[in-house]
């Protein structure tokens, strides 16, 4: 028998389709990491199969993702990983940076600012508890009534400043986007949602409008195609300037300030490091 021809009719990556409901049992740290890493691996392979037009492989991977609990099980593991008991609330870092800029006054004295939290999993994290933020929460497949089920890439671009935001949070979201080009487009799209709000305090004003970006550290520290310098150049091309960052053993936290509209500079997938043990995380700006 000859080789079976590939079916070129490919369905899009089904990030938001319904999956088998995840169990409610509490997850250990080890189990959470295993679920998250496995889901990321399968989604990456699925994106590659879709891009190459291999529908047979894509359907098999979709079935495997479903068998592993799908997006709901991944979200359950992510929620467990971000629980306060495990110190996983990344928004604590953001709030610490804001407090450092406002050392002599209470947070309640600050003006009300609009925050868009993309990929929200909780309504009780540090930024949600802060009196300075009016939080709009969205996620591909919400598990909470106060989190809107919505794809950020499909969210209508606001026309008026009153519909825009002072800050956007992409905490462990960009690494979930399946392709480098889609990651670049997501970063570019954030600039259309930010507004310049006049604030009396110059130290606080310097923090907005902004993007709070959290990535797994190896995406920048151990990638063949992305390092800190290249990320800074990519973000600068979009109009962003790096204001603060913190690198832990697992995560990279960054606060980017939107300074201008950016330009037309393009970034292809180019090697910045050599080595067999590097990962292939990349961001493309077209």
VOVO-401562 format. One record per residue (C-alpha): residue in one letter; x, y, z; residue number from 1. Coordinates in Angstrom, 2 decimals. Layout:
BEGIN
["A",[X,Y,Z],NUM]
...
***
This chain:
BEGIN
["X",[0.00,0.00,0.00],1]
["X",[1.18,3.54,-0.75],2]
["X",[1.43,6.30,1.79],3]
["X",[-1.89,7.71,2.89],4]
["X",[-2.37,11.21,1.52],5]
["X",[-2.70,14.05,3.96],6]
["X",[-6.08,15.68,4.18],7]
["X",[-5.60,19.40,3.60],8]
["X",[-8.91,20.38,5.20],9]
["X",[-7.69,21.43,8.61],10]
["X",[-9.80,22.73,11.40],11]
["X",[-8.35,25.55,13.50],12]
["X",[-6.72,24.82,16.83],13]
["X",[-9.63,24.27,19.19],14]
["X",[-8.47,26.12,22.27],15]
["X",[-11.97,27.08,23.37],16]
["X",[-14.03,24.05,22.46],17]
["X",[-15.75,22.00,25.11],18]
["X",[-13.81,19.19,26.72],19]
["X",[-14.54,16.49,29.21],20]
["X",[-15.19,18.10,32.59],21]
["X",[-12.19,18.06,34.87],22]
["X",[-12.34,16.34,38.25],23]
["X",[-12.73,18.53,41.30],24]
["X",[-10.11,16.73,43.36],25]
["X",[-7.26,18.81,44.75],26]
["X",[-4.05,18.52,42.77],27]
["X",[-0.59,18.15,44.21],28]
["X",[2.18,20.47,43.01],29]
["X",[3.80,17.64,41.08],30]
["X",[0.54,16.63,39.41],31]
["X",[-0.22,20.25,38.51],32]
["X",[3.16,20.67,36.83],33]
["X",[2.76,17.40,34.95],34]
["X",[-0.70,18.35,33.66],35]
["X",[0.41,21.84,32.60],36]
["X",[3.59,20.68,30.87],37]
["X",[1.81,17.83,29.06],38]
["X",[-0.98,20.12,27.88],39]
["X",[1.53,22.67,26.54],40]
["X",[3.42,19.92,24.71],41]
["X",[0.28,18.54,23.07],42]
["X",[-0.94,22.00,22.07],43]
["X",[2.43,22.77,20.51],44]
["X",[2.35,19.53,18.50],45]
["X",[-1.25,20.25,17.49],46]
["X",[-0.32,23.72,16.22],47]
["X",[2.53,22.21,14.20],48]
["X",[0.24,19.57,12.70],49]
["X",[-2.34,22.20,11.74],50]
["X",[0.33,24.44,10.21],51]
["X",[1.70,21.56,8.12],52]
["X",[-1.76,20.46,6.92],53]
["X",[-1.62,17.06,8.64],54]
["X",[-5.25,16.54,9.65],55]
["X",[-4.73,12.91,10.71],56]
["X",[-2.08,13.83,13.28],57]
["X",[-4.10,16.87,14.36],58]
["X",[-7.21,14.80,15.05],59]
["X",[-5.17,12.28,17.02],60]
["X",[-3.66,15.04,19.14],61]
["X",[-7.07,16.59,19.75],62]
["X",[-8.30,13.21,20.97],63]
["X",[-5.29,12.89,23.28],64]
["X",[-5.87,16.39,24.66],65]
["X",[-9.49,15.46,25.37],66]
["X",[-8.44,12.19,26.99],67]
["X",[-6.16,14.14,29.32],68]
["X",[-9.01,16.37,30.45],69]
["X",[-8.69,19.15,27.91],70]
["X",[-8.63,22.83,28.75],71]
["X",[-10.67,22.40,31.95],72]
["X",[-8.10,20.04,33.48],73]
["X",[-5.29,22.36,32.41],74]
["X",[-7.09,25.30,34.04],75]
["X",[-7.67,23.30,37.22],76]
["X",[-3.94,22.61,37.39],77]
["X",[-3.16,26.28,36.71],78]
["X",[-5.55,27.44,39.43],79]
["X",[-3.94,25.01,41.88],80]
["X",[-0.51,26.28,40.91],81]
["X",[-1.56,29.90,41.49],82]
["X",[-3.09,29.28,44.90],83]
["X",[-1.88,31.44,47.78],84]
["X",[-0.74,28.35,49.68],85]
["X",[1.80,27.74,46.93],86]
["X",[2.75,31.39,46.47],87]
["X",[1.64,31.33,42.86],88]
["X",[-0.22,34.65,42.54],89]
["X",[1.89,36.57,40.02],90]
["X",[-0.15,39.76,40.50],91]
["X",[1.49,40.15,43.93],92]
["X",[4.63,41.25,42.10],93]
["X",[2.69,43.89,40.19],94]
["X",[1.09,45.23,43.37],95]
["X",[4.50,45.34,45.09],96]
["X",[5.87,47.50,42.28],97]
["X",[2.92,49.87,42.51],98]
["X",[3.27,50.14,46.29],99]
["X",[6.96,50.96,45.91],100]
["X",[5.99,53.92,43.73],101]
["X",[3.49,55.10,46.36],102]
["X",[5.41,54.62,49.64],103]
["X",[3.95,57.50,51.63],104]
["X",[0.25,57.08,50.92],105]
["X",[-2.32,54.37,51.33],106]
["X",[-3.33,52.46,48.21],107]
["X",[-6.91,53.59,48.70],108]
["X",[-5.79,57.18,47.96],109]
["X",[-4.80,56.23,44.42],110]
["X",[-7.19,56.84,41.52],111]
["X",[-9.33,54.05,40.11],112]
["X",[-7.61,52.47,37.13],113]
["X",[-8.92,49.99,34.57],114]
["X",[-7.19,46.61,34.39],115]
["X",[-7.82,43.95,31.75],116]
["X",[-6.73,40.54,33.02],117]
["X",[-6.35,38.12,30.12],118]
["X",[-6.40,34.44,31.03],119]
["X",[-7.91,35.18,34.43],120]
["X",[-8.31,32.16,36.69],121]
["X",[-9.18,33.81,40.00],122]
["X",[-11.26,36.69,41.33],123]
["X",[-9.38,36.81,44.64],124]
["X",[-5.80,37.46,43.53],125]
["X",[-3.84,40.49,44.70],126]
["X",[-4.87,42.83,41.90],127]
["X",[-8.54,41.89,42.37],128]
["X",[-8.32,42.83,46.05],129]
["X",[-6.68,46.18,45.34],130]
["X",[-8.95,49.25,45.67],131]
["X",[-7.17,51.02,42.81],132]
["X",[-8.23,48.62,40.06],133]
["X",[-11.51,48.08,38.26],134]
["X",[-10.77,44.62,36.90],135]
["X",[-12.21,43.15,33.72],136]
["X",[-11.42,39.43,33.59],137]
["X",[-11.53,37.25,30.49],138]
["X",[-10.50,33.69,29.74],139]
["X",[-10.97,31.28,26.85],140]
["X",[-13.09,28.92,28.91],141]
["X",[-14.19,30.59,32.12],142]
["X",[-14.91,28.52,35.21],143]
["X",[-16.23,31.47,37.24],144]
["X",[-19.31,33.70,36.76],145]
["X",[-17.19,36.85,37.24],146]
["X",[-14.75,35.85,34.49],147]
["X",[-16.02,36.43,30.96],148]
["X",[-15.53,33.61,28.45],149]
["X",[-13.72,35.43,25.66],150]
["X",[-10.69,35.14,23.41],151]
["X",[-8.59,38.31,23.67],152]
["X",[-7.79,38.04,19.97],153]
["X",[-11.51,38.20,19.22],154]
["X",[-12.35,40.97,21.66],155]
["X",[-13.52,44.09,19.79],156]
["X",[-10.91,46.84,19.75],157]
["X",[-12.27,49.79,21.79],158]
["X",[-12.86,53.08,20.01],159]
["X",[-13.24,55.46,22.93],160]
["X",[-10.76,55.97,25.78],161]
["X",[-13.49,55.17,28.29],162]
["X",[-13.56,51.63,26.92],163]
["X",[-9.78,51.22,27.04],164]
["X",[-7.55,50.14,29.92],165]
["X",[-4.69,51.58,31.92],166]
["X",[-2.96,48.22,32.22],167]
["X",[-3.25,44.75,30.69],168]
["X",[-2.10,41.57,32.41],169]
["X",[-0.78,38.68,30.32],170]
["X",[0.35,36.33,33.06],171]
["X",[1.38,32.94,31.66],172]
["X",[-0.76,33.59,28.60],173]
["X",[1.69,34.34,25.80],174]
["X",[3.48,31.01,26.26],175]
["X",[0.16,29.23,25.73],176]
["X",[-0.37,30.86,22.30],177]
["X",[0.56,28.12,19.81],178]
["X",[2.63,29.96,17.17],179]
["X",[5.36,32.63,17.22],180]
["X",[3.43,34.85,14.79],181]
["X",[0.28,34.69,16.92],182]
["X",[2.33,35.67,19.97],183]
["X",[3.65,38.71,18.16],184]
["X",[0.16,39.66,17.03],185]
["X",[-1.17,39.33,20.58],186]
["X",[1.52,41.69,21.88],187]
["X",[0.80,44.15,19.08],188]
["X",[-2.93,44.00,19.82],189]
["X",[-2.45,45.01,23.45],190]
["X",[-1.40,48.48,22.33],191]
["X",[-4.87,49.12,20.87],192]
["X",[-6.49,48.53,24.28],193]
["X",[-4.41,50.94,26.35],194]
["X",[-5.21,54.55,27.22],195]
["X",[-3.24,57.45,28.70],196]
["X",[-4.92,58.55,31.95],197]
["X",[-3.83,61.81,33.57],198]
["X",[-2.61,61.16,37.12],199]
["X",[-1.46,63.68,39.71],200]
["X",[1.31,61.54,41.20],201]
["X",[4.27,61.46,38.76],202]
["X",[5.66,58.24,40.30],203]
["X",[2.36,56.44,39.72],204]
["X",[1.81,58.09,36.35],205]
["X",[5.13,56.65,35.18],206]
["X",[3.69,53.13,35.54],207]
["X",[0.86,53.57,33.04],208]
["X",[-0.32,52.74,30.44],209]
["X",[1.38,49.39,30.78],210]
["X",[1.53,45.68,30.11],211]
["X",[2.27,43.22,32.92],212]
["X",[3.89,40.25,31.21],213]
["X",[4.73,36.98,32.94],214]
["X",[6.50,34.15,31.14],215]
["X",[8.14,30.90,32.17],216]
["X",[11.77,31.91,32.67],217]
["X",[13.16,29.40,30.12],218]
["X",[11.16,31.14,27.35],219]
["X",[13.72,33.95,27.58],220]
["X",[16.71,32.50,29.42],221]
["X",[17.03,29.21,27.50],222]
["X",[15.45,29.73,24.08],223]
["X",[17.22,29.38,20.75],224]
["X",[15.18,32.23,19.33],225]
["X",[14.57,34.67,22.18],226]
["X",[16.75,36.34,24.79],227]
["X",[16.29,39.47,26.89],228]
["X",[17.87,41.77,24.30],229]
["X",[15.68,40.48,21.48],230]
["X",[12.55,40.70,23.61],231]
["X",[13.37,44.31,24.48],232]
["X",[13.85,45.09,20.78],233]
["X",[10.58,43.39,19.85],234]
["X",[8.66,45.27,22.50],235]
["X",[10.34,48.57,21.56],236]
["X",[9.16,48.08,17.98],237]
["X",[5.61,47.96,19.36],238]
["X",[6.09,51.12,21.42],239]
["X",[6.92,49.54,24.79],240]
["X",[9.76,50.35,27.18],241]
["X",[10.84,47.98,29.96],242]
["X",[10.20,49.59,33.36],243]
["X",[10.66,46.78,35.89],244]
["X",[11.46,43.10,35.84],245]
["X",[12.07,40.24,38.23],246]
["X",[13.55,36.86,37.40],247]
["X",[12.88,33.89,39.67],248]
["X",[13.97,30.30,39.18],249]
["X",[10.77,29.58,37.27],250]
["X",[9.21,32.84,36.07],251]
["X",[10.08,36.16,34.47],252]
["X",[7.91,39.12,35.55],253]
["X",[8.04,42.31,33.50],254]
["X",[6.25,45.67,33.46],255]
["X",[6.28,47.35,30.06],256]
["X",[5.24,50.99,29.64],257]
["X",[3.59,52.02,26.36],258]
["X",[5.52,55.10,25.22],259]
["X",[4.47,55.51,21.59],260]
["X",[2.63,53.87,18.71],261]
["X",[5.59,51.80,17.61],262]
["X",[6.84,51.33,14.07],263]
["X",[6.88,48.83,11.24],264]
["X",[10.03,46.91,12.17],265]
["X",[9.67,43.15,11.60],266]
["X",[11.22,40.31,13.56],267]
["X",[11.66,36.88,12.01],268]
["X",[12.46,33.61,13.74],269]
["X",[16.23,33.88,14.07],270]
["X",[18.64,32.03,16.32],271]
["X",[20.17,34.00,19.16],272]
["X",[21.66,30.99,20.98],273]
["X",[23.11,27.60,20.09],274]
["X",[22.82,24.40,22.08],275]
["X",[21.04,21.06,22.01],276]
["X",[19.17,21.65,25.26],277]
["X",[17.58,24.94,24.22],278]
["X",[13.83,25.28,23.73],279]
["X",[12.19,26.70,20.60],280]
["X",[10.06,29.46,22.11],281]
["X",[9.94,32.40,19.71],282]
["X",[8.04,35.60,18.96],283]
["X",[7.59,36.82,15.39],284]
["X",[6.44,40.34,14.48],285]
["X",[5.22,40.57,10.90],286]
***
